[in-house]
Amino acid sequence: MDPAVRQFLIRWPQTLAVGAVTLAPLALTVWALWLLAKLASLLGALVIRPLAAWVGAGPPGVFTTVLEILTAVVILTIVGLLARGAAGKAVGKAVDDLIGRIPIGRTVYSSAQKLIASFHSPMEQAQKVVLIEFPSEEMKTVGLVTQLFKAADTGEELAAVYVPTTPNPTSGYVEIVPVNRLVWLDWTLNEAVQFVVSAGVTAPASIKYRRTGPPPMDMAGPPPAEGPPAP
C-alpha cells in the first residue's frame, strides 16, 4: 500500500473528528434557524392556506413557505406593537381570562407565562444561574433557578432548578434542590445558554465551584411578615 494512503487511513478517524467539530457550530445554527423558520411557517400557514383555498389556487410550495414566514413576521410585529399600548394590554387580559377558563389550557399557559417572566428581567438573570450536584455528588452541572419555596415538613429552603441539556437547551430536567447546596454564579442567562450549547467551550477561565454563602438578596424571597403589635 502506498505510504501516503496508509498515513491517510491511519489519520482518517482524527480527520473525521476534526471535520465534525468544525461543522458542528454551523450545523447547530442551521438547525436552530430551520426550527424557527418551521415555527414561523406554521404560524403564517394559519392565514395563507385558508386564503389560498378560498381563492381556489395555491402558489408553488417554496413560494408558499416563504410567504408564510413573511406573514408570521408581519403578525408578530403587529402583535408586538399592539402589546405596547393600552388596547393591546386590554386584549391580552381578555385572552388571559379566556384561556383561564380552559382546564388544561390555563395550566400550560400560566406555566409558560411564569417561566418567560422569570427570565425576562436582565437584573435578575445573573442571580438565577447556579451549579448543582448532578447527576452525582462528585459532579456539578449548570442549572437555572425558576422558583424558591419551603419544604412543608421541615421548613427547609428549596429551589426548583431547570437543568438544560447539550446541545438543545430547550430540553432538560427539573430538579428540586436544597438552597444551601446551590453554588450561585454571576453568569447571565445568555452566558449559561452559550455554555450549554457549546458543550463548555465558552466557559470563562475560572468559575465558583464550592458553596460560599447564601443566595443573592433578590432570590432569597420576601422577608417574613411581621405579627400584630403587642397590646
N, C-alpha and C positions, 0 to 999 in steps of 0.2 A: 504494500500500500504506500502511496506517495506520502512522504513525511508531512507535507503541508496539510493534506487531507486528514491524516491521522491526528495532527495537532488540533485541527478544527473540530474533529469529533470529540476529542478529549475535553475541549473547552466549550463545547456546544451547550451543555446544561447551564454553565455560568453565563454564557452569552444570552441564552433564552431568558434567564432570570433578570439580567440587566435590561433586556428589551421590555419585559413585563413591568419592571419598576419604572422605566422611563415613560411608558404609555399609561400607567395606572392613573396619574392625576388627570390626564386628558380624558380617559375613559370615564372616570367618575364625574367629571364636569359635563361631558356629553350626556351621560345617563341622567344627571340631575336636570339639565336643560330639557331633555326629552320628556322627563316626567312632568315638568312644569308645562311644557307645550301640550302634553296629552291632557292634563287637567284643564288648561285653558280651552282646548278644543272641545272638551265635553261641555264646558260652560257655554261656549259660543254655539254649540250644536242645539241648545235649547231654543235658540232664536232662528238660526239659519235653516235647520232641517224642516221645521214646520212651514217656514216661509217658502222653501223650495218645493215642498209638497203642495202647497196652496197654489203656487204658480203653475205647477204641472210639469216642471222640468228642472233638473238639478245640474249645476256646473260640474266639470271634471273633478275627480276625487282630490287631487293635490290642491287645486284652487279652493275647493270646499274647506279643506283643513286650514289653509292659510286664512280664509275668510272667517272661519270660526274663531281662530286665535285672535285676529284683529278685533272681532266683535267682543270677545271676552275682555280684551284690553280696554275697549271703549266702555263696556259695562262697569268694570272695576273702577275706571277713572270717574265715571258719573257717580257711582256709589260713594267713592271717597270724597268727592266734592260735596255731595248732599249730606254726608255724615258729619261734616264740619259745621253745618248750620243748624238752626233751631228746628226746622222742618225735618231734617234728617234724624235728629235725636228723637223727635216725636214718633217718626216711623219706626225707628229702632226699638223704642219702648213698646210700640204696638206689636212688633214682631216677637219681642221677648215675651210679652203677655200671651200671645197666640201659641207659641211653642211651649210655654209653661203649662198649657192645658193638656198637652200630649204626654202621657205617662212615660214612655221610653224616650221620646224626643227631648223632653225637658232635662232628663238626666244627662244625655250626651251633650246637649247644647250648653247646659250650665257648666259641666266639667270642662268643656273646651274653652269657654269664656274665662273661667278661673285660671286655667293653665296659661293662656295667652296673656292675661292681665298680670300674672305673677312674674313674667319675664319682660314686661313692657317698659318698666322704669329703668333707664340706664343707671341711676344712682343705686339701685338695688342689685343689679346683675352681678357686680363684683362680690356681693355678700351671699350669693346663692351657690357658688361653686365650691365643692368640698371633695375631700378624699375619704373613702370609706373602705373598711376591710372587706374585700370581696374579690374572688369567691372564697377566700380563707383568711384567717387572721394574719398569715405571713405575707399577704399580698394586699395592695391597695389599688383602687380604680377611681376615676373621676366621676362624680355624680353631681346632680343639680337638686338642691333643696326646693321642694314645692310647697311644703306645709310643715308647721310645727304644732304639736299637740301634746297632751299628757296621757300617761298610762292610767287607766281607770282604777287599777288595783293597787299600784304603788305610788302614783303621782309623779313618776319619772318623766323628764322631758324627752319627747321622741320627735323624730323628723321623718317625713316621707321624702325619700331621695330617689330621683329618676336616674337610672344608670344607662346612658346611651351606648350603643354598640358600634363597632367599626365594621365597614366604612359607612353604614347608614345610620346616622344618629336618631332617625325618627322611629327606630325600633329599639327596644331595650327592656329593662326590668324596673320594677318599683320595689324598693326595699324600705322597711321600717327600721330605723337605726337610732339607738340612744344618742342624744345630742352630745353627751360627754365623750363619745367615741368618734366624733367627726373631726376632721382636720380642715379648717376653714382656709381657703385660698383667696388671694387677692386678684383672681382672674376675672375677666369679663365673660359674659355668656359666649360672645364670639370667639374668644381665645379658647374656651373649653371645647366648643364645637370643632374648631380647627384642629385641636389636639387629638380629638377622637377620630375625625375623618382622615387625618394624615397618619394615623397609627402611631402617634407620639413624635413624629418628625419635627413638629413645630414647638416642642417643649422648650421652655427657657433653660438657661444654664443651671439654674437652681430653683427648687420649689420646697415649700414646707412639707415635711413628711411625718412629723410627730405632733401630737396634740399639745398645744402650748397655752391654751386659755379658753375662756367662754366664747360663745358666738358673738358676732357683731351686734351692736345695740338694736339695729333695725330688724334683726332676725330673732331677737330674744323674746319678742311678744310684748303685749301691753303690760304695764305694771298692775299688780293685784288691786282690786277695788278696795277702797277704804270703808271700814264699817261705820255705823252711825256714831255720832259723838256720844261720849259718856254722859249720862244725866248728871 
